[in-house]
Amino acid sequence: MSDEAKLPHQCEFTCQGCGKKAPGEFFTHGDQSWHKPRSWFERADKDGPQTACSRECIDRIAQASGKTSVVLPI
């Protein structure tokens, strides 16, 4: 049986800044669950996760939610 056949149903993530959709990445080691696309940004607080596809979308989400838009430099 191939590794792909063992994966659970595909998971899709949606950017909360622009609405862009992208498939998640399944981690086969550790917690064996779906995670945001590797190049996307995400953080979570008591209100749940905020998921952004770009730094520009981080700012859009911050403006809409009233949360800070601080991210680590690249």
CHARMM internal coordinates of N, CA and C (Angstrom, degrees):
IC EDIT
DIST 1 N 1 CA 1.4575
DIST 1 CA 1 C 1.5317
ANGL 1 N 1 CA 1 C 108.53
DIST 1 C 2 N 1.3172
ANGL 1 CA 1 C 2 N 117.85
DIHE 1 N 1 CA 1 C 2 N 130.30
DIST 2 N 2 CA 1.4635
ANGL 1 C 2 N 2 CA 121.30
DIHE 1 CA 1 C 2 N 2 CA -178.87
DIST 2 CA 2 C 1.5272
ANGL 2 N 2 CA 2 C 110.86
DIHE 1 C 2 N 2 CA 2 C -74.57
DIST 2 C 3 N 1.3486
ANGL 2 CA 2 C 3 N 115.76
DIHE 2 N 2 CA 2 C 3 N 161.48
DIST 3 N 3 CA 1.4698
ANGL 2 C 3 N 3 CA 120.15
DIHE 2 CA 2 C 3 N 3 CA 178.17
DIST 3 CA 3 C 1.5233
ANGL 3 N 3 CA 3 C 110.95
DIHE 2 C 3 N 3 CA 3 C -61.19
DIST 3 C 4 N 1.3444
ANGL 3 CA 3 C 4 N 117.90
DIHE 3 N 3 CA 3 C 4 N -37.59
DIST 4 N 4 CA 1.4626
ANGL 3 C 4 N 4 CA 120.82
DIHE 3 CA 3 C 4 N 4 CA -179.48
DIST 4 CA 4 C 1.5235
ANGL 4 N 4 CA 4 C 111.42
DIHE 3 C 4 N 4 CA 4 C -63.28
DIST 4 C 5 N 1.3229
ANGL 4 CA 4 C 5 N 117.21
DIHE 4 N 4 CA 4 C 5 N -34.84
DIST 5 N 5 CA 1.4548
ANGL 4 C 5 N 5 CA 120.51
DIHE 4 CA 4 C 5 N 5 CA -179.82
DIST 5 CA 5 C 1.5245
ANGL 5 N 5 CA 5 C 111.45
DIHE 4 C 5 N 5 CA 5 C -68.16
DIST 5 C 6 N 1.3220
ANGL 5 CA 5 C 6 N 117.88
DIHE 5 N 5 CA 5 C 6 N -22.46
DIST 6 N 6 CA 1.4616
ANGL 5 C 6 N 6 CA 122.35
DIHE 5 CA 5 C 6 N 6 CA -178.34
DIST 6 CA 6 C 1.5315
ANGL 6 N 6 CA 6 C 112.58
DIHE 5 C 6 N 6 CA 6 C -86.10
DIST 6 C 7 N 1.3309
ANGL 6 CA 6 C 7 N 117.33
DIHE 6 N 6 CA 6 C 7 N -14.55
DIST 7 N 7 CA 1.4624
ANGL 6 C 7 N 7 CA 120.28
DIHE 6 CA 6 C 7 N 7 CA -177.10
DIST 7 CA 7 C 1.5286
ANGL 7 N 7 CA 7 C 111.47
DIHE 6 C 7 N 7 CA 7 C -71.70
DIST 7 C 8 N 1.3361
ANGL 7 CA 7 C 8 N 116.93
DIHE 7 N 7 CA 7 C 8 N 144.17
DIST 8 N 8 CA 1.4607
ANGL 7 C 8 N 8 CA 119.49
DIHE 7 CA 7 C 8 N 8 CA 173.69
DIST 8 CA 8 C 1.5253
ANGL 8 N 8 CA 8 C 110.22
DIHE 7 C 8 N 8 CA 8 C -70.07
DIST 8 C 9 N 1.2932
ANGL 8 CA 8 C 9 N 116.63
DIHE 8 N 8 CA 8 C 9 N 170.19
DIST 9 N 9 CA 1.4601
ANGL 8 C 9 N 9 CA 122.88
DIHE 8 CA 8 C 9 N 9 CA 179.87
DIST 9 CA 9 C 1.5258
ANGL 9 N 9 CA 9 C 110.69
DIHE 8 C 9 N 9 CA 9 C -48.63
DIST 9 C 10 N 1.3324
ANGL 9 CA 9 C 10 N 117.27
DIHE 9 N 9 CA 9 C 10 N 141.28
DIST 10 N 10 CA 1.4753
ANGL 9 C 10 N 10 CA 123.66
DIHE 9 CA 9 C 10 N 10 CA -177.49
DIST 10 CA 10 C 1.5355
ANGL 10 N 10 CA 10 C 111.98
DIHE 9 C 10 N 10 CA 10 C -55.21
DIST 10 C 11 N 1.2872
ANGL 10 CA 10 C 11 N 116.02
DIHE 10 N 10 CA 10 C 11 N 143.62
DIST 11 N 11 CA 1.4574
ANGL 10 C 11 N 11 CA 123.35
DIHE 10 CA 10 C 11 N 11 CA 178.47
DIST 11 CA 11 C 1.5250
ANGL 11 N 11 CA 11 C 108.39
DIHE 10 C 11 N 11 CA 11 C -113.16
DIST 11 C 12 N 1.3258
ANGL 11 CA 11 C 12 N 117.07
DIHE 11 N 11 CA 11 C 12 N 139.47
DIST 12 N 12 CA 1.4588
ANGL 11 C 12 N 12 CA 121.59
DIHE 11 CA 11 C 12 N 12 CA -179.79
DIST 12 CA 12 C 1.5264
ANGL 12 N 12 CA 12 C 109.40
DIHE 11 C 12 N 12 CA 12 C -120.06
DIST 12 C 13 N 1.3308
ANGL 12 CA 12 C 13 N 116.40
DIHE 12 N 12 CA 12 C 13 N 138.09
DIST 13 N 13 CA 1.4529
ANGL 12 C 13 N 13 CA 122.18
DIHE 12 CA 12 C 13 N 13 CA 178.00
DIST 13 CA 13 C 1.5225
ANGL 13 N 13 CA 13 C 109.06
DIHE 12 C 13 N 13 CA 13 C -108.86
DIST 13 C 14 N 1.3349
ANGL 13 CA 13 C 14 N 115.82
DIHE 13 N 13 CA 13 C 14 N 147.06
DIST 14 N 14 CA 1.4610
ANGL 13 C 14 N 14 CA 121.90
DIHE 13 CA 13 C 14 N 14 CA 179.14
DIST 14 CA 14 C 1.5181
ANGL 14 N 14 CA 14 C 108.95
DIHE 13 C 14 N 14 CA 14 C -122.11
DIST 14 C 15 N 1.3237
ANGL 14 CA 14 C 15 N 116.12
DIHE 14 N 14 CA 14 C 15 N 129.14
DIST 15 N 15 CA 1.4550
ANGL 14 C 15 N 15 CA 121.48
DIHE 14 CA 14 C 15 N 15 CA 176.49
DIST 15 CA 15 C 1.5253
ANGL 15 N 15 CA 15 C 108.79
DIHE 14 C 15 N 15 CA 15 C -69.09
DIST 15 C 16 N 1.3113
ANGL 15 CA 15 C 16 N 116.60
DIHE 15 N 15 CA 15 C 16 N 130.39
DIST 16 N 16 CA 1.4640
ANGL 15 C 16 N 16 CA 121.07
DIHE 15 CA 15 C 16 N 16 CA -179.94
DIST 16 CA 16 C 1.5245
ANGL 16 N 16 CA 16 C 112.24
DIHE 15 C 16 N 16 CA 16 C -81.70
DIST 16 C 17 N 1.3382
ANGL 16 CA 16 C 17 N 116.53
DIHE 16 N 16 CA 16 C 17 N -5.13
DIST 17 N 17 CA 1.4549
ANGL 16 C 17 N 17 CA 120.42
DIHE 16 CA 16 C 17 N 17 CA 178.71
DIST 17 CA 17 C 1.5130
ANGL 17 N 17 CA 17 C 112.77
DIHE 16 C 17 N 17 CA 17 C -92.44
DIST 17 C 18 N 1.3549
ANGL 17 CA 17 C 18 N 117.17
DIHE 17 N 17 CA 17 C 18 N -43.29
DIST 18 N 18 CA 1.4711
ANGL 17 C 18 N 18 CA 120.47
DIHE 17 CA 17 C 18 N 18 CA -175.36
DIST 18 CA 18 C 1.5267
ANGL 18 N 18 CA 18 C 113.88
DIHE 17 C 18 N 18 CA 18 C -125.80
DIST 18 C 19 N 1.3224
ANGL 18 CA 18 C 19 N 117.58
DIHE 18 N 18 CA 18 C 19 N -9.66
DIST 19 N 19 CA 1.4582
ANGL 18 C 19 N 19 CA 120.65
DIHE 18 CA 18 C 19 N 19 CA 179.43
DIST 19 CA 19 C 1.5225
ANGL 19 N 19 CA 19 C 115.09
DIHE 18 C 19 N 19 CA 19 C 88.02
DIST 19 C 20 N 1.3292
ANGL 19 CA 19 C 20 N 117.88
DIHE 19 N 19 CA 19 C 20 N 0.23
DIST 20 N 20 CA 1.4665
ANGL 19 C 20 N 20 CA 121.33
DIHE 19 CA 19 C 20 N 20 CA 178.72
DIST 20 CA 20 C 1.5270
ANGL 20 N 20 CA 20 C 109.21
DIHE 19 C 20 N 20 CA 20 C -59.13
DIST 20 C 21 N 1.3284
ANGL 20 CA 20 C 21 N 116.02
DIHE 20 N 20 CA 20 C 21 N 142.08
DIST 21 N 21 CA 1.4659
ANGL 20 C 21 N 21 CA 121.35
DIHE 20 CA 20 C 21 N 21 CA 178.97
DIST 21 CA 21 C 1.5199
ANGL 21 N 21 CA 21 C 109.64
DIHE 20 C 21 N 21 CA 21 C -114.90
DIST 21 C 22 N 1.3387
ANGL 21 CA 21 C 22 N 116.20
DIHE 21 N 21 CA 21 C 22 N 146.06
DIST 22 N 22 CA 1.4632
ANGL 21 C 22 N 22 CA 121.35
DIHE 21 CA 21 C 22 N 22 CA 178.36
DIST 22 CA 22 C 1.5274
ANGL 22 N 22 CA 22 C 108.49
DIHE 21 C 22 N 22 CA 22 C -152.85
DIST 22 C 23 N 1.3308
ANGL 22 CA 22 C 23 N 116.64
DIHE 22 N 22 CA 22 C 23 N 148.60
DIST 23 N 23 CA 1.4691
ANGL 22 C 23 N 23 CA 119.21
DIHE 22 CA 22 C 23 N 23 CA 177.84
DIST 23 CA 23 C 1.5180
ANGL 23 N 23 CA 23 C 110.81
DIHE 22 C 23 N 23 CA 23 C -68.51
DIST 23 C 24 N 1.3266
ANGL 23 CA 23 C 24 N 114.98
DIHE 23 N 23 CA 23 C 24 N 146.10
DIST 24 N 24 CA 1.4517
ANGL 23 C 24 N 24 CA 120.12
DIHE 23 CA 23 C 24 N 24 CA 176.66
DIST 24 CA 24 C 1.5136
ANGL 24 N 24 CA 24 C 110.84
DIHE 23 C 24 N 24 CA 24 C -78.91
DIST 24 C 25 N 1.3134
ANGL 24 CA 24 C 25 N 115.77
DIHE 24 N 24 CA 24 C 25 N 175.40
DIST 25 N 25 CA 1.4568
ANGL 24 C 25 N 25 CA 121.96
DIHE 24 CA 24 C 25 N 25 CA 176.59
DIST 25 CA 25 C 1.5197
ANGL 25 N 25 CA 25 C 108.22
DIHE 24 C 25 N 25 CA 25 C -114.21
DIST 25 C 26 N 1.3229
ANGL 25 CA 25 C 26 N 116.19
DIHE 25 N 25 CA 25 C 26 N 129.60
DIST 26 N 26 CA 1.4617
ANGL 25 C 26 N 26 CA 120.66
DIHE 25 CA 25 C 26 N 26 CA 179.39
DIST 26 CA 26 C 1.5137
ANGL 26 N 26 CA 26 C 109.29
DIHE 25 C 26 N 26 CA 26 C -90.85
DIST 26 C 27 N 1.3261
ANGL 26 CA 26 C 27 N 116.17
DIHE 26 N 26 CA 26 C 27 N 124.65
DIST 27 N 27 CA 1.4658
ANGL 26 C 27 N 27 CA 121.22
DIHE 26 CA 26 C 27 N 27 CA 177.99
DIST 27 CA 27 C 1.5275
ANGL 27 N 27 CA 27 C 107.72
DIHE 26 C 27 N 27 CA 27 C -89.81
DIST 27 C 28 N 1.3286
ANGL 27 CA 27 C 28 N 116.96
DIHE 27 N 27 CA 27 C 28 N 114.87
DIST 28 N 28 CA 1.4623
ANGL 27 C 28 N 28 CA 120.83
DIHE 27 CA 27 C 28 N 28 CA -177.27
DIST 28 CA 28 C 1.5237
ANGL 28 N 28 CA 28 C 112.25
DIHE 27 C 28 N 28 CA 28 C -81.15
DIST 28 C 29 N 1.3293
ANGL 28 CA 28 C 29 N 117.26
DIHE 28 N 28 CA 28 C 29 N -14.62
DIST 29 N 29 CA 1.4643
ANGL 28 C 29 N 29 CA 121.27
DIHE 28 CA 28 C 29 N 29 CA 177.21
DIST 29 CA 29 C 1.5173
ANGL 29 N 29 CA 29 C 107.92
DIHE 28 C 29 N 29 CA 29 C -111.67
DIST 29 C 30 N 1.2960
ANGL 29 CA 29 C 30 N 117.05
DIHE 29 N 29 CA 29 C 30 N 165.45
DIST 30 N 30 CA 1.4689
ANGL 29 C 30 N 30 CA 120.11
DIHE 29 CA 29 C 30 N 30 CA 178.65
DIST 30 CA 30 C 1.5126
ANGL 30 N 30 CA 30 C 111.14
DIHE 29 C 30 N 30 CA 30 C 73.66
DIST 30 C 31 N 1.3314
ANGL 30 CA 30 C 31 N 116.67
DIHE 30 N 30 CA 30 C 31 N -122.95
DIST 31 N 31 CA 1.4698
ANGL 30 C 31 N 31 CA 120.08
DIHE 30 CA 30 C 31 N 31 CA -173.66
DIST 31 CA 31 C 1.5287
ANGL 31 N 31 CA 31 C 113.74
DIHE 30 C 31 N 31 CA 31 C -80.80
DIST 31 C 32 N 1.3199
ANGL 31 CA 31 C 32 N 119.22
DIHE 31 N 31 CA 31 C 32 N -4.71
DIST 32 N 32 CA 1.4586
ANGL 31 C 32 N 32 CA 124.66
DIHE 31 CA 31 C 32 N 32 CA 178.81
DIST 32 CA 32 C 1.5253
ANGL 32 N 32 CA 32 C 111.90
DIHE 31 C 32 N 32 CA 32 C 45.63
DIST 32 C 33 N 1.3183
ANGL 32 CA 32 C 33 N 114.03
DIHE 32 N 32 CA 32 C 33 N 63.71
DIST 33 N 33 CA 1.4615
ANGL 32 C 33 N 33 CA 119.33
DIHE 32 CA 32 C 33 N 33 CA 179.85
DIST 33 CA 33 C 1.5224
ANGL 33 N 33 CA 33 C 110.06
DIHE 32 C 33 N 33 CA 33 C -146.16
DIST 33 C 34 N 1.3356
ANGL 33 CA 33 C 34 N 115.57
DIHE 33 N 33 CA 33 C 34 N 172.94
DIST 34 N 34 CA 1.4601
ANGL 33 C 34 N 34 CA 121.82
DIHE 33 CA 33 C 34 N 34 CA -179.83
DIST 34 CA 34 C 1.5206
ANGL 34 N 34 CA 34 C 110.72
DIHE 33 C 34 N 34 CA 34 C -80.80
DIST 34 C 35 N 1.3303
ANGL 34 CA 34 C 35 N 115.57
DIHE 34 N 34 CA 34 C 35 N 142.59
DIST 35 N 35 CA 1.4573
ANGL 34 C 35 N 35 CA 122.67
DIHE 34 CA 34 C 35 N 35 CA 178.46
DIST 35 CA 35 C 1.5186
ANGL 35 N 35 CA 35 C 109.22
DIHE 34 C 35 N 35 CA 35 C -132.96
DIST 35 C 36 N 1.3170
ANGL 35 CA 35 C 36 N 116.19
DIHE 35 N 35 CA 35 C 36 N 159.54
DIST 36 N 36 CA 1.4691
ANGL 35 C 36 N 36 CA 121.87
DIHE 35 CA 35 C 36 N 36 CA 179.17
DIST 36 CA 36 C 1.5221
ANGL 36 N 36 CA 36 C 110.05
DIHE 35 C 36 N 36 CA 36 C -55.90
DIST 36 C 37 N 1.3279
ANGL 36 CA 36 C 37 N 118.10
DIHE 36 N 36 CA 36 C 37 N 159.38
DIST 37 N 37 CA 1.4663
ANGL 36 C 37 N 37 CA 119.13
DIHE 36 CA 36 C 37 N 37 CA 173.88
DIST 37 CA 37 C 1.5324
ANGL 37 N 37 CA 37 C 110.14
DIHE 36 C 37 N 37 CA 37 C -56.26
DIST 37 C 38 N 1.2976
ANGL 37 CA 37 C 38 N 116.89
DIHE 37 N 37 CA 37 C 38 N 143.71
DIST 38 N 38 CA 1.4679
ANGL 37 C 38 N 38 CA 123.20
DIHE 37 CA 37 C 38 N 38 CA -172.37
DIST 38 CA 38 C 1.5267
ANGL 38 N 38 CA 38 C 113.18
DIHE 37 C 38 N 38 CA 38 C -55.35
DIST 38 C 39 N 1.3211
ANGL 38 CA 38 C 39 N 119.02
DIHE 38 N 38 CA 38 C 39 N -36.13
DIST 39 N 39 CA 1.4654
ANGL 38 C 39 N 39 CA 120.90
DIHE 38 CA 38 C 39 N 39 CA -176.63
DIST 39 CA 39 C 1.5335
ANGL 39 N 39 CA 39 C 113.16
DIHE 38 C 39 N 39 CA 39 C -86.65
DIST 39 C 40 N 1.3228
ANGL 39 CA 39 C 40 N 117.88
DIHE 39 N 39 CA 39 C 40 N -3.75
DIST 40 N 40 CA 1.4640
ANGL 39 C 40 N 40 CA 121.38
DIHE 39 CA 39 C 40 N 40 CA -179.83
DIST 40 CA 40 C 1.5203
ANGL 40 N 40 CA 40 C 110.62
DIHE 39 C 40 N 40 CA 40 C -84.52
DIST 40 C 41 N 1.3374
ANGL 40 CA 40 C 41 N 115.87
DIHE 40 N 40 CA 40 C 41 N 169.04
DIST 41 N 41 CA 1.4670
ANGL 40 C 41 N 41 CA 123.34
DIHE 40 CA 40 C 41 N 41 CA 179.00
DIST 41 CA 41 C 1.5267
ANGL 41 N 41 CA 41 C 108.54
DIHE 40 C 41 N 41 CA 41 C -112.97
DIST 41 C 42 N 1.3294
ANGL 41 CA 41 C 42 N 115.81
DIHE 41 N 41 CA 41 C 42 N 146.55
DIST 42 N 42 CA 1.4626
ANGL 41 C 42 N 42 CA 118.98
DIHE 41 CA 41 C 42 N 42 CA 176.08
DIST 42 CA 42 C 1.5202
ANGL 42 N 42 CA 42 C 109.28
DIHE 41 C 42 N 42 CA 42 C -156.32
DIST 42 C 43 N 1.3143
ANGL 42 CA 42 C 43 N 114.18
DIHE 42 N 42 CA 42 C 43 N 143.64
DIST 43 N 43 CA 1.4565
ANGL 42 C 43 N 43 CA 120.40
DIHE 42 CA 42 C 43 N 43 CA 171.17
DIST 43 CA 43 C 1.5169
ANGL 43 N 43 CA 43 C 106.41
DIHE 42 C 43 N 43 CA 43 C -147.16
DIST 43 C 44 N 1.3109
ANGL 43 CA 43 C 44 N 115.71
DIHE 43 N 43 CA 43 C 44 N 160.91
DIST 44 N 44 CA 1.4593
ANGL 43 C 44 N 44 CA 119.44
DIHE 43 CA 43 C 44 N 44 CA -178.14
DIST 44 CA 44 C 1.5226
ANGL 44 N 44 CA 44 C 109.29
DIHE 43 C 44 N 44 CA 44 C -135.35
DIST 44 C 45 N 1.3114
ANGL 44 CA 44 C 45 N 114.49
DIHE 44 N 44 CA 44 C 45 N 149.40
DIST 45 N 45 CA 1.4536
ANGL 44 C 45 N 45 CA 121.46
DIHE 44 CA 44 C 45 N 45 CA 174.12
DIST 45 CA 45 C 1.5209
ANGL 45 N 45 CA 45 C 107.55
DIHE 44 C 45 N 45 CA 45 C -143.80
DIST 45 C 46 N 1.3158
ANGL 45 CA 45 C 46 N 118.14
DIHE 45 N 45 CA 45 C 46 N -165.19
DIST 46 N 46 CA 1.4630
ANGL 45 C 46 N 46 CA 120.77
DIHE 45 CA 45 C 46 N 46 CA -176.97
DIST 46 CA 46 C 1.5247
ANGL 46 N 46 CA 46 C 113.14
DIHE 45 C 46 N 46 CA 46 C -62.09
DIST 46 C 47 N 1.3392
ANGL 46 CA 46 C 47 N 117.21
DIHE 46 N 46 CA 46 C 47 N -19.58
DIST 47 N 47 CA 1.4683
ANGL 46 C 47 N 47 CA 121.50
DIHE 46 CA 46 C 47 N 47 CA 178.12
DIST 47 CA 47 C 1.5218
ANGL 47 N 47 CA 47 C 112.58
DIHE 46 C 47 N 47 CA 47 C -88.24
DIST 47 C 48 N 1.3337
ANGL 47 CA 47 C 48 N 117.49
DIHE 47 N 47 CA 47 C 48 N -1.57
DIST 48 N 48 CA 1.4507
ANGL 47 C 48 N 48 CA 121.38
DIHE 47 CA 47 C 48 N 48 CA -178.69
DIST 48 CA 48 C 1.5120
ANGL 48 N 48 CA 48 C 111.68
DIHE 47 C 48 N 48 CA 48 C 104.65
DIST 48 C 49 N 1.3358
ANGL 48 CA 48 C 49 N 117.07
DIHE 48 N 48 CA 48 C 49 N -176.27
DIST 49 N 49 CA 1.4659
ANGL 48 C 49 N 49 CA 120.03
DIHE 48 CA 48 C 49 N 49 CA -177.03
DIST 49 CA 49 C 1.5191
ANGL 49 N 49 CA 49 C 112.85
DIHE 48 C 49 N 49 CA 49 C -78.22
DIST 49 C 50 N 1.3258
ANGL 49 CA 49 C 50 N 115.57
DIHE 49 N 49 CA 49 C 50 N 150.27
DIST 50 N 50 CA 1.4582
ANGL 49 C 50 N 50 CA 123.17
DIHE 49 CA 49 C 50 N 50 CA 169.55
DIST 50 CA 50 C 1.5254
ANGL 50 N 50 CA 50 C 105.08
DIHE 49 C 50 N 50 CA 50 C -116.26
DIST 50 C 51 N 1.3353
ANGL 50 CA 50 C 51 N 116.66
DIHE 50 N 50 CA 50 C 51 N 121.81
DIST 51 N 51 CA 1.4574
ANGL 50 C 51 N 51 CA 122.70
DIHE 50 CA 50 C 51 N 51 CA -174.51
DIST 51 CA 51 C 1.5212
ANGL 51 N 51 CA 51 C 109.10
DIHE 50 C 51 N 51 CA 51 C -118.00
DIST 51 C 52 N 1.3485
ANGL 51 CA 51 C 52 N 116.42
DIHE 51 N 51 CA 51 C 52 N 127.62
DIST 52 N 52 CA 1.4618
ANGL 51 C 52 N 52 CA 121.34
DIHE 51 CA 51 C 52 N 52 CA -177.14
DIST 52 CA 52 C 1.5260
ANGL 52 N 52 CA 52 C 109.92
DIHE 51 C 52 N 52 CA 52 C -133.80
DIST 52 C 53 N 1.3424
ANGL 52 CA 52 C 53 N 115.54
DIHE 52 N 52 CA 52 C 53 N 140.91
DIST 53 N 53 CA 1.4645
ANGL 52 C 53 N 53 CA 119.92
DIHE 52 CA 52 C 53 N 53 CA 179.86
DIST 53 CA 53 C 1.5222
ANGL 53 N 53 CA 53 C 112.12
DIHE 52 C 53 N 53 CA 53 C -86.33
DIST 53 C 54 N 1.3345
ANGL 53 CA 53 C 54 N 118.50
DIHE 53 N 53 CA 53 C 54 N -13.56
DIST 54 N 54 CA 1.4670
ANGL 53 C 54 N 54 CA 121.22
DIHE 53 CA 53 C 54 N 54 CA -177.11
DIST 54 CA 54 C 1.5245
ANGL 54 N 54 CA 54 C 110.04
DIHE 53 C 54 N 54 CA 54 C -154.21
DIST 54 C 55 N 1.3151
ANGL 54 CA 54 C 55 N 115.44
DIHE 54 N 54 CA 54 C 55 N 168.66
DIST 55 N 55 CA 1.4640
ANGL 54 C 55 N 55 CA 119.85
DIHE 54 CA 54 C 55 N 55 CA 176.13
DIST 55 CA 55 C 1.5297
ANGL 55 N 55 CA 55 C 111.11
DIHE 54 C 55 N 55 CA 55 C -65.14
DIST 55 C 56 N 1.3296
ANGL 55 CA 55 C 56 N 116.80
DIHE 55 N 55 CA 55 C 56 N -34.11
DIST 56 N 56 CA 1.4649
ANGL 55 C 56 N 56 CA 120.02
DIHE 55 CA 55 C 56 N 56 CA 177.89
DIST 56 CA 56 C 1.5277
ANGL 56 N 56 CA 56 C 110.37
DIHE 55 C 56 N 56 CA 56 C -62.73
DIST 56 C 57 N 1.3221
ANGL 56 CA 56 C 57 N 115.99
DIHE 56 N 56 CA 56 C 57 N -38.88
DIST 57 N 57 CA 1.4692
ANGL 56 C 57 N 57 CA 119.24
DIHE 56 CA 56 C 57 N 57 CA 179.88
DIST 57 CA 57 C 1.5301
ANGL 57 N 57 CA 57 C 111.90
DIHE 56 C 57 N 57 CA 57 C -72.20
DIST 57 C 58 N 1.3389
ANGL 57 CA 57 C 58 N 116.97
DIHE 57 N 57 CA 57 C 58 N -27.66
DIST 58 N 58 CA 1.4658
ANGL 57 C 58 N 58 CA 119.32
DIHE 57 CA 57 C 58 N 58 CA 173.48
DIST 58 CA 58 C 1.5276
ANGL 58 N 58 CA 58 C 108.62
DIHE 57 C 58 N 58 CA 58 C -58.75
DIST 58 C 59 N 1.3330
ANGL 58 CA 58 C 59 N 116.55
DIHE 58 N 58 CA 58 C 59 N -44.65
DIST 59 N 59 CA 1.4683
ANGL 58 C 59 N 59 CA 120.89
DIHE 58 CA 58 C 59 N 59 CA 179.33
DIST 59 CA 59 C 1.5270
ANGL 59 N 59 CA 59 C 111.01
DIHE 58 C 59 N 59 CA 59 C -63.88
DIST 59 C 60 N 1.3300
ANGL 59 CA 59 C 60 N 118.01
DIHE 59 N 59 CA 59 C 60 N -41.19
DIST 60 N 60 CA 1.4728
ANGL 59 C 60 N 60 CA 121.04
DIHE 59 CA 59 C 60 N 60 CA 178.26
DIST 60 CA 60 C 1.5263
ANGL 60 N 60 CA 60 C 111.45
DIHE 59 C 60 N 60 CA 60 C -61.34
DIST 60 C 61 N 1.3240
ANGL 60 CA 60 C 61 N 116.05
DIHE 60 N 60 CA 60 C 61 N -44.51
DIST 61 N 61 CA 1.4665
ANGL 60 C 61 N 61 CA 120.59
DIHE 60 CA 60 C 61 N 61 CA 179.57
DIST 61 CA 61 C 1.5237
ANGL 61 N 61 CA 61 C 110.35
DIHE 60 C 61 N 61 CA 61 C -64.50
DIST 61 C 62 N 1.3284
ANGL 61 CA 61 C 62 N 116.96
DIHE 61 N 61 CA 61 C 62 N -42.29
DIST 62 N 62 CA 1.4678
ANGL 61 C 62 N 62 CA 121.18
DIHE 61 CA 61 C 62 N 62 CA 179.51
DIST 62 CA 62 C 1.5206
ANGL 62 N 62 CA 62 C 110.70
DIHE 61 C 62 N 62 CA 62 C -61.74
DIST 62 C 63 N 1.3271
ANGL 62 CA 62 C 63 N 116.99
DIHE 62 N 62 CA 62 C 63 N -43.10
DIST 63 N 63 CA 1.4682
ANGL 62 C 63 N 63 CA 120.24
DIHE 62 CA 62 C 63 N 63 CA 179.04
DIST 63 CA 63 C 1.5265
ANGL 63 N 63 CA 63 C 111.34
DIHE 62 C 63 N 63 CA 63 C -62.60
DIST 63 C 64 N 1.3253
ANGL 63 CA 63 C 64 N 116.37
DIHE 63 N 63 CA 63 C 64 N -43.47
DIST 64 N 64 CA 1.4637
ANGL 63 C 64 N 64 CA 120.83
DIHE 63 CA 63 C 64 N 64 CA -177.98
DIST 64 CA 64 C 1.5282
ANGL 64 N 64 CA 64 C 112.80
DIHE 63 C 64 N 64 CA 64 C -71.36
DIST 64 C 65 N 1.3435
ANGL 64 CA 64 C 65 N 116.41
DIHE 64 N 64 CA 64 C 65 N -33.08
DIST 65 N 65 CA 1.4631
ANGL 64 C 65 N 65 CA 119.78
DIHE 64 CA 64 C 65 N 65 CA -174.72
DIST 65 CA 65 C 1.5200
ANGL 65 N 65 CA 65 C 113.84
DIHE 64 C 65 N 65 CA 65 C -98.43
DIST 65 C 66 N 1.3390
ANGL 65 CA 65 C 66 N 116.66
DIHE 65 N 65 CA 65 C 66 N -16.93
DIST 66 N 66 CA 1.4648
ANGL 65 C 66 N 66 CA 119.99
DIHE 65 CA 65 C 66 N 66 CA -176.28
DIST 66 CA 66 C 1.5186
ANGL 66 N 66 CA 66 C 112.82
DIHE 65 C 66 N 66 CA 66 C 80.47
DIST 66 C 67 N 1.3319
ANGL 66 CA 66 C 67 N 117.58
DIHE 66 N 66 CA 66 C 67 N 9.95
DIST 67 N 67 CA 1.4749
ANGL 66 C 67 N 67 CA 121.60
DIHE 66 CA 66 C 67 N 67 CA 179.09
DIST 67 CA 67 C 1.5231
ANGL 67 N 67 CA 67 C 109.87
DIHE 66 C 67 N 67 CA 67 C -91.42
DIST 67 C 68 N 1.3156
ANGL 67 CA 67 C 68 N 116.87
DIHE 67 N 67 CA 67 C 68 N 164.00
DIST 68 N 68 CA 1.4568
ANGL 67 C 68 N 68 CA 120.30
DIHE 67 CA 67 C 68 N 68 CA 179.25
DIST 68 CA 68 C 1.5230
ANGL 68 N 68 CA 68 C 109.81
DIHE 67 C 68 N 68 CA 68 C -70.81
DIST 68 C 69 N 1.3260
ANGL 68 CA 68 C 69 N 116.22
DIHE 68 N 68 CA 68 C 69 N 154.80
DIST 69 N 69 CA 1.4635
ANGL 68 C 69 N 69 CA 120.73
DIHE 68 CA 68 C 69 N 69 CA -179.47
DIST 69 CA 69 C 1.5249
ANGL 69 N 69 CA 69 C 112.14
DIHE 68 C 69 N 69 CA 69 C -110.04
DIST 69 C 70 N 1.3064
ANGL 69 CA 69 C 70 N 117.66
DIHE 69 N 69 CA 69 C 70 N 19.18
DIST 70 N 70 CA 1.4578
ANGL 69 C 70 N 70 CA 121.91
DIHE 69 CA 69 C 70 N 70 CA -175.59
DIST 70 CA 70 C 1.5328
ANGL 70 N 70 CA 70 C 110.61
DIHE 69 C 70 N 70 CA 70 C -70.15
DIST 70 C 71 N 1.3435
ANGL 70 CA 70 C 71 N 115.67
DIHE 70 N 70 CA 70 C 71 N 131.38
DIST 71 N 71 CA 1.4616
ANGL 70 C 71 N 71 CA 122.67
DIHE 70 CA 70 C 71 N 71 CA 173.13
DIST 71 CA 71 C 1.5215
ANGL 71 N 71 CA 71 C 107.92
DIHE 70 C 71 N 71 CA 71 C -133.74
DIST 71 C 72 N 1.3199
ANGL 71 CA 71 C 72 N 115.77
DIHE 71 N 71 CA 71 C 72 N 159.33
DIST 72 N 72 CA 1.4611
ANGL 71 C 72 N 72 CA 119.98
DIHE 71 CA 71 C 72 N 72 CA 178.58
DIST 72 CA 72 C 1.5253
ANGL 72 N 72 CA 72 C 109.06
DIHE 71 C 72 N 72 CA 72 C -69.25
DIST 72 C 73 N 1.3078
ANGL 72 CA 72 C 73 N 117.89
DIHE 72 N 72 CA 72 C 73 N 146.22
DIST 73 N 73 CA 1.4719
ANGL 72 C 73 N 73 CA 119.95
DIHE 72 CA 72 C 73 N 73 CA 177.37
DIST 73 CA 73 C 1.5192
ANGL 73 N 73 CA 73 C 110.86
DIHE 72 C 73 N 73 CA 73 C -67.34
DIST 73 C 74 N 1.3485
ANGL 73 CA 73 C 74 N 115.60
DIHE 73 N 73 CA 73 C 74 N 154.31
DIST 74 N 74 CA 1.4755
ANGL 73 C 74 N 74 CA 118.93
DIHE 73 CA 73 C 74 N 74 CA 178.03
DIST 74 CA 74 C 1.5028
ANGL 74 N 74 CA 74 C 110.93
DIHE 73 C 74 N 74 CA 74 C -98.46
END
COOR INIT
IC SEED 1 N 1 CA 1 C
IC BUILD
